Amino acid sequence: PLQVLTFPTAPYPDQRPGASGLRKKVYVFQSKKNYLHNFIQSIFSSIDLPDRQGATLVVGGDGRFFNRTAIGVLVQMAAANGIGRLIIGHHGMMSTPAVSCVIRKYKAIGGIILTASHNPGGPNGDFGIKFNTASGGPAREEVTSKIYQLSRTIEEFAICPGLRVDLKTLGKQAFDLENKFKPFTVEIVDPVESYANLLRNIFDFAALKELLSGENHINIRLDAMHGVLGLYVKRILCEELGCPANSAINCVPLEDFGGQPPDPNLMYATDLVDSMRDGQYDFGAAFDGDGDRSMILGKHGFFVTPSDSVAVVADNIFCIPYFQHTGVRGFARSMPTSTALDRVAKATKIELHETPTGWRFFGNLMDAGMLSLCGEESFATGGDHIREKDGLWAVLAWLSIIATRRQSVEDILKDHWLKYGRNYFTRYDYENVDIDAACDMMEDLEILISDKSFVKQRFAVEDKIYQVEKADNFEYTDPLDSTITRNQGLRIIFSDGSRIVYRLGGTGAEGATVRIYIDSHERKLLFEETQVMLAPLATIALKISQLHHRTGRNGPSLIT
């Protein structure tokens, strides 16, 4: 039998997991003694011993650098901490949506996902560890807070250092441990099949196959950005639905994602954007590292904002057979996301929930049967089939709409704007800002907008005048348990419905990220460039915050 050992350790003060888990530079995990072990032990210690004894846990990752090393440690520590069975994706890889699916399918106690999502990979990049609970969704705040508290007081960790698992061979591996009556089992599974089966029960695969490979098929281009979703695109879109193999690019997962951040936006998904320009493809999509986000493009690179994307899916939701059977229980969006979805909800008389950023808030509503479709402006859309955002699900939803309506992406969106008006939306990211400067700026900004005199103030830019109707620091009361989540972003709402939102935080591995979101609704159908339409509001946003002066930045790192 293999020995189970306990080693002393010392705590680190910086292991507070966010909504997307713990993300740090790779060198932090490599160079700080027991940094990885401490956090993994804190996850296991957050689960009561009777609950984890003999339990099943799912493990997957996006294939980035340090994944396999981390899985080796994770397996040894799971065995020592009483977990009975691990289900691990082949080669340690499984997309975040698939992990959520497998947790739910096998009634696991939860899952550990080794990903930093759309952040850079490689030895100089980022690494992340995220814990999902038995619902399949990200751990709630009370769980992540417990993990953090444990990480600050940890004195020892348990490990089975002699245990070696083979990630390359499908099937079960059993290990006898000292003082354990039952063997510890590791099951290496096909990372695609369970998830593909779930999708077959949601979408009409026959109709999609006809659309993609039938007589009057459309031509599509899919870019997996060298993340884990390459495995799923090849199997589901190419092998099963008949897309030509050369329509899928960057589908081999790489530890450094080919040197680019696997971030599906117009700045980083350049291979897709360039290939869409000449009009040979009718539909394009790019996916992030762990497969939970996607960007949608039409012919000639026609860009669909994530806010518009979820609104279009909502308006055409019965093109998806799953919703014909289940009905629609509610829509939701994160607060910074544009109000395009609100207009669909109002017209269809379906309840809309506005939540803080973070998928766990949607998961609570789904668990209570109050939510069917949701989205965030950060290229994230999903349904209640799992408890995670789902990049491939969003693509198949769009293809289902195209198959039903037989219209182009651009025509579908223009019809939507004719019906509801158009929300112009943008986000400015100021990354790696000095954290003290960012906090001071946000504190002063909150004092400014909280003053009673700020409401009714007018701001004039060129020929436009905007009057403040409401300004606050967004807080959310959970409709299920009445818990209040505060300090979720500073909002300025103008009398015409336009909004400026400021948020501090983000999912980077170092420094602070300041984000400015700008949203404006136009009833008349205009075809102006987004940045031109929103320039007056952007000027106001920078003037009010004095962001460039306060942070020493002349411009954003990223505009989406």
VEXPA-622102 format. One line per field, with one value per residue (C-alpha): x, y, z; residue number from 0. Coordinates in steps of 0.2 Angstrom, whole numbers. Layout:
X = (X | ...)
Y = (Y | ...)
Z = (Z | ...)
num = (NUM | ...)
***
This chain:
X = (0 | 5 | 10 | -1 | 11 | 8 | 20 | 21 | 19 | 17 | 2 | 3 | -8 | -13 | -23 | -40 | -50 | -61 | -76 | -64 | -53 | -35 | -25 | -7 | 9 | 16 | 32 | 22 | 16 | 33 | 44 | 35 | 37 | 21 | 10 | 0 | -1 | -7 | -22 | -27 | -27 | -37 | -50 | -51 | -52 | -67 | -77 | -82 | -73 | -89 | -94 | -77 | -74 | -76 | -83 | -81 | -72 | -70 | -53 | -50 | -39 | -37 | -20 | -9 | 8 | 10 | -7 | 0 | 12 | -3 | -14 | 0 | 0 | -19 | -21 | -9 | -17 | -35 | -30 | -23 | -38 | -51 | -58 | -63 | -63 | -56 | -63 | -50 | -50 | -38 | -21 | -28 | -39 | -58 | -67 | -75 | -93 | -89 | -82 | -99 | -108 | -98 | -100 | -119 | -119 | -109 | -117 | -99 | -95 | -88 | -74 | -57 | -53 | -35 | -37 | -34 | -47 | -42 | -26 | -9 | -1 | 17 | 31 | 29 | 10 | -4 | -10 | -26 | -36 | -55 | -67 | -84 | -97 | -109 | -121 | -108 | -106 | -92 | -91 | -102 | -94 | -96 | -86 | -72 | -71 | -69 | -55 | -47 | -48 | -41 | -26 | -22 | -20 | -14 | -1 | 0 | -5 | -9 | -1 | 2 | 19 | 22 | 5 | 8 | -6 | -6 | -15 | -12 | -22 | -41 | -49 | -48 | -33 | -34 | -22 | -21 | -17 | -12 | -26 | -39 | -51 | -56 | -44 | -43 | -48 | -44 | -54 | -47 | -61 | -64 | -67 | -79 | -92 | -103 | -104 | -107 | -121 | -129 | -128 | -137 | -152 | -152 | -150 | -157 | -141 | -149 | -154 | -137 | -129 | -140 | -135 | -116 | -114 | -130 | -134 | -136 | -124 | -116 | -97 | -90 | -74 | -70 | -54 | -50 | -35 | -25 | -36 | -45 | -60 | -50 | -54 | -73 | -73 | -65 | -76 | -93 | -93 | -81 | -83 | -102 | -109 | -99 | -89 | -74 | -58 | -50 | -64 | -57 | -41 | -29 | -37 | -21 | -20 | -4 | 4 | 7 | -8 | 3 | 10 | -6 | -18 | -33 | -45 | -59 | -60 | -56 | -39 | -32 | -42 | -33 | -32 | -51 | -54 | -42 | -49 | -67 | -63 | -64 | -82 | -79 | -86 | -104 | -101 | -86 | -82 | -67 | -66 | -56 | -43 | -55 | -70 | -83 | -83 | -85 | -85 | -97 | -94 | -104 | -99 | -85 | -81 | -97 | -95 | -109 | -107 | -109 | -123 | -132 | -128 | -138 | -152 | -154 | -153 | -167 | -178 | -176 | -175 | -188 | -176 | -168 | -178 | -173 | -183 | -198 | -199 | -194 | -201 | -192 | -191 | -182 | -168 | -153 | -138 | -123 | -125 | -112 | -119 | -130 | -148 | -152 | -158 | -170 | -180 | -183 | -188 | -201 | -208 | -209 | -215 | -202 | -194 | -176 | -163 | -149 | -135 | -117 | -103 | -99 | -108 | -112 | -126 | -134 | -132 | -142 | -156 | -155 | -155 | -171 | -179 | -180 | -168 | -166 | -154 | -141 | -126 | -111 | -103 | -86 | -91 | -100 | -118 | -126 | -142 | -148 | -141 | -125 | -120 | -106 | -105 | -103 | -94 | -99 | -117 | -118 | -111 | -124 | -138 | -133 | -132 | -149 | -156 | -148 | -154 | -172 | -172 | -161 | -154 | -136 | -129 | -130 | -148 | -153 | -145 | -152 | -169 | -167 | -161 | -177 | -188 | -180 | -168 | -149 | -138 | -121 | -109 | -90 | -78 | -62 | -49 | -35 | -24 | -10 | -14 | -6 | -18 | -18 | -20 | -35 | -43 | -41 | -49 | -64 | -66 | -66 | -77 | -90 | -90 | -93 | -107 | -115 | -117 | -136 | -131 | -123 | -141 | -148 | -131 | -129 | -114 | -113 | -101 | -102 | -121 | -126 | -132 | -134 | -143 | -139 | -155 | -147 | -130 | -125 | -114 | -123 | -129 | -139 | -151 | -152 | -171 | -169 | -160 | -160 | -141 | -135 | -119 | -112 | -99 | -102 | -98 | -102 | -116 | -121 | -138 | -143 | -161 | -160 | -156 | -137 | -126 | -108 | -101 | -84 | -78 | -62 | -55 | -55 | -47 | -28 | -14 | -6 | -10 | -28 | -39 | -50 | -65 | -76 | -92 | -103 | -120 | -132 | -148 | -154 | -172 | -168 | -158 | -141 | -125 | -112 | -96 | -98 | -83 | -90 | -107 | -101 | -87 | -97 | -101 | -82 | -77 | -89 | -83 | -65 | -69 | -79 | -66 | -50 | -44 | -29 | -23 | -26 | -18 | -5 | -12 | -15 | -27 | -34 | -25 | -40 | -56 | -70)
Y = (0 | 18 | 29 | 44 | 57 | 74 | 89 | 105 | 121 | 140 | 150 | 163 | 179 | 181 | 165 | 174 | 166 | 177 | 172 | 163 | 155 | 158 | 166 | 170 | 170 | 152 | 157 | 160 | 142 | 136 | 146 | 148 | 133 | 123 | 137 | 125 | 112 | 125 | 130 | 112 | 107 | 123 | 117 | 99 | 106 | 117 | 101 | 92 | 76 | 65 | 73 | 70 | 53 | 41 | 55 | 58 | 73 | 79 | 86 | 95 | 109 | 119 | 112 | 127 | 126 | 118 | 109 | 91 | 95 | 102 | 87 | 76 | 85 | 86 | 67 | 63 | 75 | 70 | 52 | 58 | 68 | 54 | 57 | 40 | 43 | 56 | 58 | 66 | 71 | 62 | 70 | 81 | 91 | 95 | 111 | 121 | 118 | 99 | 98 | 106 | 93 | 78 | 84 | 84 | 68 | 58 | 67 | 72 | 82 | 95 | 98 | 107 | 116 | 121 | 136 | 155 | 156 | 169 | 174 | 171 | 154 | 147 | 148 | 167 | 167 | 164 | 148 | 146 | 134 | 135 | 125 | 121 | 113 | 99 | 110 | 110 | 129 | 140 | 140 | 153 | 167 | 158 | 143 | 154 | 164 | 148 | 142 | 159 | 158 | 141 | 146 | 160 | 148 | 132 | 122 | 105 | 96 | 78 | 69 | 52 | 56 | 38 | 39 | 41 | 42 | 39 | 53 | 46 | 29 | 29 | 19 | 15 | 15 | 8 | 12 | 4 | 16 | 12 | 12 | 13 | -1 | 3 | 7 | 25 | 25 | 37 | 36 | 44 | 48 | 55 | 73 | 76 | 62 | 66 | 84 | 80 | 69 | 83 | 95 | 81 | 82 | 101 | 105 | 97 | 89 | 83 | 101 | 108 | 94 | 100 | 118 | 114 | 100 | 98 | 103 | 122 | 122 | 138 | 140 | 143 | 146 | 141 | 146 | 137 | 148 | 133 | 130 | 114 | 117 | 112 | 94 | 98 | 108 | 93 | 80 | 89 | 101 | 93 | 74 | 74 | 89 | 88 | 104 | 102 | 99 | 115 | 126 | 123 | 132 | 132 | 116 | 108 | 113 | 121 | 125 | 143 | 145 | 149 | 164 | 174 | 176 | 164 | 178 | 178 | 197 | 207 | 211 | 194 | 182 | 189 | 173 | 172 | 191 | 191 | 175 | 182 | 198 | 192 | 185 | 167 | 162 | 165 | 163 | 163 | 160 | 160 | 152 | 155 | 144 | 134 | 135 | 144 | 160 | 163 | 178 | 178 | 185 | 186 | 187 | 200 | 200 | 208 | 209 | 203 | 211 | 199 | 210 | 209 | 190 | 185 | 197 | 189 | 171 | 176 | 183 | 167 | 155 | 143 | 139 | 128 | 112 | 111 | 127 | 120 | 106 | 116 | 133 | 149 | 153 | 169 | 179 | 187 | 198 | 205 | 223 | 230 | 221 | 232 | 233 | 225 | 209 | 219 | 225 | 207 | 202 | 216 | 212 | 193 | 197 | 186 | 191 | 199 | 198 | 210 | 202 | 206 | 200 | 181 | 166 | 159 | 172 | 165 | 147 | 151 | 157 | 142 | 130 | 139 | 136 | 155 | 156 | 148 | 160 | 172 | 182 | 194 | 207 | 197 | 185 | 174 | 166 | 150 | 141 | 131 | 114 | 116 | 129 | 137 | 149 | 139 | 145 | 130 | 131 | 149 | 145 | 130 | 142 | 154 | 141 | 134 | 152 | 153 | 135 | 140 | 158 | 155 | 173 | 179 | 184 | 202 | 202 | 193 | 207 | 221 | 214 | 213 | 232 | 237 | 228 | 234 | 248 | 246 | 246 | 253 | 246 | 246 | 242 | 250 | 240 | 248 | 233 | 232 | 249 | 253 | 246 | 260 | 273 | 263 | 261 | 280 | 285 | 273 | 280 | 298 | 294 | 286 | 301 | 312 | 302 | 299 | 318 | 323 | 337 | 325 | 319 | 331 | 337 | 340 | 336 | 344 | 336 | 344 | 345 | 332 | 335 | 321 | 323 | 312 | 303 | 290 | 287 | 273 | 259 | 243 | 231 | 215 | 206 | 188 | 184 | 167 | 170 | 189 | 190 | 207 | 208 | 226 | 237 | 229 | 244 | 263 | 267 | 283 | 282 | 297 | 302 | 294 | 277 | 279 | 272 | 273 | 260 | 259 | 243 | 238 | 221 | 209 | 192 | 196 | 189 | 205 | 223 | 231 | 232 | 247 | 244 | 257 | 251 | 263 | 258 | 269 | 264 | 272 | 269 | 274 | 262 | 270 | 262 | 272 | 265 | 261 | 271 | 286 | 285 | 283 | 296 | 309 | 297 | 291 | 309 | 312 | 295 | 301 | 318 | 313 | 300 | 309 | 292 | 296 | 309 | 297 | 281 | 289 | 280 | 289 | 276 | 259 | 242 | 235 | 241 | 228)
Z = (0 | -4 | 11 | 16 | 23 | 32 | 29 | 39 | 29 | 31 | 25 | 11 | 13 | -5 | -9 | -10 | -24 | -35 | -45 | -57 | -44 | -39 | -54 | -52 | -63 | -67 | -58 | -41 | -41 | -46 | -35 | -19 | -8 | -6 | -14 | -25 | -11 | 1 | -10 | -15 | 4 | 8 | -5 | 2 | 20 | 15 | 12 | 28 | 30 | 30 | 13 | 5 | 11 | -4 | -14 | -33 | -39 | -58 | -64 | -80 | -88 | -103 | -107 | -102 | -96 | -78 | -80 | -79 | -65 | -55 | -59 | -52 | -36 | -35 | -38 | -24 | -12 | -17 | -12 | 5 | 9 | 7 | -10 | -17 | -35 | -48 | -65 | -76 | -94 | -106 | -105 | -91 | -103 | -101 | -106 | -91 | -99 | -100 | -82 | -76 | -87 | -80 | -62 | -64 | -74 | -61 | -45 | -40 | -25 | -36 | -49 | -50 | -66 | -70 | -81 | -82 | -95 | -108 | -99 | -108 | -106 | -106 | -93 | -92 | -92 | -80 | -71 | -61 | -50 | -49 | -38 | -44 | -32 | -34 | -44 | -58 | -55 | -48 | -29 | -20 | -10 | 7 | 0 | -8 | 8 | 18 | 7 | 9 | 28 | 28 | 17 | 29 | 44 | 36 | 45 | 36 | 21 | 17 | 2 | -5 | -14 | -21 | -31 | -50 | -62 | -81 | -90 | -107 | -105 | -105 | -92 | -73 | -62 | -44 | -30 | -13 | 1 | 19 | 32 | 18 | 16 | -2 | -16 | -23 | -41 | -55 | -71 | -86 | -98 | -115 | -112 | -126 | -126 | -111 | -116 | -134 | -128 | -118 | -134 | -144 | -132 | -134 | -152 | -168 | -174 | -191 | -195 | -190 | -201 | -216 | -213 | -212 | -225 | -234 | -252 | -248 | -234 | -227 | -225 | -207 | -199 | -181 | -172 | -156 | -152 | -147 | -132 | -126 | -137 | -152 | -146 | -146 | -162 | -172 | -164 | -164 | -178 | -191 | -188 | -182 | -191 | -207 | -207 | -218 | -208 | -215 | -208 | -190 | -186 | -172 | -165 | -158 | -139 | -135 | -118 | -123 | -135 | -149 | -140 | -140 | -126 | -130 | -129 | -142 | -146 | -161 | -155 | -151 | -163 | -178 | -188 | -188 | -191 | -206 | -214 | -213 | -222 | -240 | -238 | -242 | -224 | -219 | -200 | -189 | -171 | -159 | -142 | -127 | -118 | -108 | -120 | -109 | -120 | -139 | -151 | -166 | -183 | -199 | -217 | -220 | -201 | -196 | -177 | -165 | -148 | -134 | -127 | -144 | -145 | -130 | -134 | -152 | -144 | -132 | -146 | -156 | -141 | -148 | -163 | -150 | -147 | -129 | -125 | -134 | -121 | -105 | -109 | -103 | -85 | -85 | -93 | -84 | -88 | -78 | -73 | -85 | -100 | -111 | -109 | -126 | -117 | -106 | -122 | -127 | -109 | -109 | -126 | -122 | -104 | -97 | -81 | -82 | -68 | -67 | -57 | -52 | -63 | -60 | -66 | -49 | -47 | -63 | -56 | -40 | -51 | -62 | -47 | -41 | -58 | -61 | -76 | -93 | -103 | -97 | -103 | -99 | -110 | -108 | -123 | -111 | -115 | -108 | -104 | -89 | -96 | -85 | -72 | -83 | -97 | -113 | -129 | -140 | -134 | -140 | -157 | -159 | -153 | -167 | -180 | -175 | -178 | -195 | -199 | -195 | -202 | -217 | -215 | -213 | -196 | -202 | -208 | -192 | -182 | -192 | -191 | -172 | -172 | -182 | -170 | -154 | -158 | -156 | -141 | -144 | -131 | -128 | -114 | -110 | -100 | -91 | -85 | -72 | -65 | -48 | -35 | -23 | -37 | -44 | -26 | -22 | -39 | -36 | -18 | -24 | -39 | -27 | -16 | -31 | -38 | -21 | -18 | -20 | -31 | -44 | -49 | -62 | -67 | -86 | -97 | -114 | -127 | -145 | -149 | -136 | -118 | -105 | -89 | -74 | -68 | -56 | -49 | -36 | -32 | -38 | -25 | -28 | -16 | -20 | -23 | -15 | 1 | 2 | 4 | -2 | -13 | -12 | -21 | -38 | -49 | -50 | -61 | -69 | -78 | -89 | -93 | -110 | -103 | -108 | -94 | -89 | -77 | -68 | -60 | -52 | -52 | -66 | -68 | -71 | -62 | -56 | -53 | -54 | -69 | -71 | -83 | -90 | -99 | -110 | -116 | -126 | -135 | -151 | -157 | -175 | -185 | -188 | -195 | -187 | -179 | -161 | -155 | -165 | -157 | -140 | -141 | -131 | -117 | -117 | -115 | -100 | -92 | -92 | -87 | -72 | -66 | -71 | -75 | -86 | -73 | -58 | -66 | -76 | -92 | -108 | -115 | -112 | -114 | -123 | -131 | -134)
num = (0 | 1 | 2 | 3 | 4 | 5 | 6 | 7 | 8 | 9 | 10 | 11 | 12 | 13 | 14 | 15 | 16 | 17 | 18 | 19 | 20 | 21 | 22 | 23 | 24 | 25 | 26 | 27 | 28 | 29 | 30 | 31 | 32 | 33 | 34 | 35 | 36 | 37 | 38 | 39 | 40 | 41 | 42 | 43 | 44 | 45 | 46 | 47 | 48 | 49 | 50 | 51 | 52 | 53 | 54 | 55 | 56 | 57 | 58 | 59 | 60 | 61 | 62 | 63 | 64 | 65 | 66 | 67 | 68 | 69 | 70 | 71 | 72 | 73 | 74 | 75 | 76 | 77 | 78 | 79 | 80 | 81 | 82 | 83 | 84 | 85 | 86 | 87 | 88 | 89 | 90 | 91 | 92 | 93 | 94 | 95 | 96 | 97 | 98 | 99 | 100 | 101 | 102 | 103 | 104 | 105 | 106 | 107 | 108 | 109 | 110 | 111 | 112 | 113 | 114 | 115 | 116 | 117 | 118 | 119 | 120 | 121 | 122 | 123 | 124 | 125 | 126 | 127 | 128 | 129 | 130 | 131 | 132 | 133 | 134 | 135 | 136 | 137 | 138 | 139 | 140 | 141 | 142 | 143 | 144 | 145 | 146 | 147 | 148 | 149 | 150 | 151 | 152 | 153 | 154 | 155 | 156 | 157 | 158 | 159 | 160 | 161 | 162 | 163 | 164 | 165 | 166 | 167 | 168 | 169 | 170 | 171 | 172 | 173 | 174 | 175 | 176 | 177 | 178 | 179 | 180 | 181 | 182 | 183 | 184 | 185 | 186 | 187 | 188 | 189 | 190 | 191 | 192 | 193 | 194 | 195 | 196 | 197 | 198 | 199 | 200 | 201 | 202 | 203 | 204 | 205 | 206 | 207 | 208 | 209 | 210 | 211 | 212 | 213 | 214 | 215 | 216 | 217 | 218 | 219 | 220 | 221 | 222 | 223 | 224 | 225 | 226 | 227 | 228 | 229 | 230 | 231 | 232 | 233 | 234 | 235 | 236 | 237 | 238 | 239 | 240 | 241 | 242 | 243 | 244 | 245 | 246 | 247 | 248 | 249 | 250 | 251 | 252 | 253 | 254 | 255 | 256 | 257 | 258 | 259 | 260 | 261 | 262 | 263 | 264 | 265 | 266 | 267 | 268 | 269 | 270 | 271 | 272 | 273 | 274 | 275 | 276 | 277 | 278 | 279 | 280 | 281 | 282 | 283 | 284 | 285 | 286 | 287 | 288 | 289 | 290 | 291 | 292 | 293 | 294 | 295 | 296 | 297 | 298 | 299 | 300 | 301 | 302 | 303 | 304 | 305 | 306 | 307 | 308 | 309 | 310 | 311 | 312 | 313 | 314 | 315 | 316 | 317 | 318 | 319 | 320 | 321 | 322 | 323 | 324 | 325 | 326 | 327 | 328 | 329 | 330 | 331 | 332 | 333 | 334 | 335 | 336 | 337 | 338 | 339 | 340 | 341 | 342 | 343 | 344 | 345 | 346 | 347 | 348 | 349 | 350 | 351 | 352 | 353 | 354 | 355 | 356 | 357 | 358 | 359 | 360 | 361 | 362 | 363 | 364 | 365 | 366 | 367 | 368 | 369 | 370 | 371 | 372 | 373 | 374 | 375 | 376 | 377 | 378 | 379 | 380 | 381 | 382 | 383 | 384 | 385 | 386 | 387 | 388 | 389 | 390 | 391 | 392 | 393 | 394 | 395 | 396 | 397 | 398 | 399 | 400 | 401 | 402 | 403 | 404 | 405 | 406 | 407 | 408 | 409 | 410 | 411 | 412 | 413 | 414 | 415 | 416 | 417 | 418 | 419 | 420 | 421 | 422 | 423 | 424 | 425 | 426 | 427 | 428 | 429 | 430 | 431 | 432 | 433 | 434 | 435 | 436 | 437 | 438 | 439 | 440 | 441 | 442 | 443 | 444 | 445 | 446 | 447 | 448 | 449 | 450 | 451 | 452 | 453 | 454 | 455 | 456 | 457 | 458 | 459 | 460 | 461 | 462 | 463 | 464 | 465 | 466 | 467 | 468 | 469 | 470 | 471 | 472 | 473 | 474 | 475 | 476 | 477 | 478 | 479 | 480 | 481 | 482 | 483 | 484 | 485 | 486 | 487 | 488 | 489 | 490 | 491 | 492 | 493 | 494 | 495 | 496 | 497 | 498 | 499 | 500 | 501 | 502 | 503 | 504 | 505 | 506 | 507 | 508 | 509 | 510 | 511 | 512 | 513 | 514 | 515 | 516 | 517 | 518 | 519 | 520 | 521 | 522 | 523 | 524 | 525 | 526 | 527 | 528 | 529 | 530 | 531 | 532 | 533 | 534 | 535 | 536 | 537 | 538 | 539 | 540 | 541 | 542 | 543 | 544 | 545 | 546 | 547 | 548 | 549 | 550 | 551 | 552 | 553 | 554 | 555 | 556 | 557 | 558 | 559)
***
